Amino acid sequence: MKRFQSRDLMATYKAQFRYHPRHKIEDIYTYVEALQHLAELAWPFLDYHTKENMVADQFLLGMGNHELIVQLAAHGHRQVQNILRVARSLEDIGDG
């Protein structure tokens, strides 16, 4: 991957990252992968943990699921894998 991008291109990726809600056709794993990809393009010089925290926050915003946000806040989850586990369990409950 190119580490040197134009500022305009990086600004575009940042906007796409910040305003990318989960689409109805995206499962939660595809959504997280899209956010991770956009974060890497938008902030190629940030360390992994910083980007993962940003992805976790954006995932919660993009999901638009108040119950998920409350559940995760109650348990102090900030890691993407933990968020995915809780989100999947809530989806399973909703499907059941």
Buried (B, 14 or more C-beta within 10 A) or exposed (E): EEEEBEEEEBEBBBEBBEEBEBEEEBEBEEBBEBBBBBBBBBBBEBEEEEBBBBBBEBBBEBBEBEEBBEBBEEEEBBEBEBBBEBBEEBBEEEEE
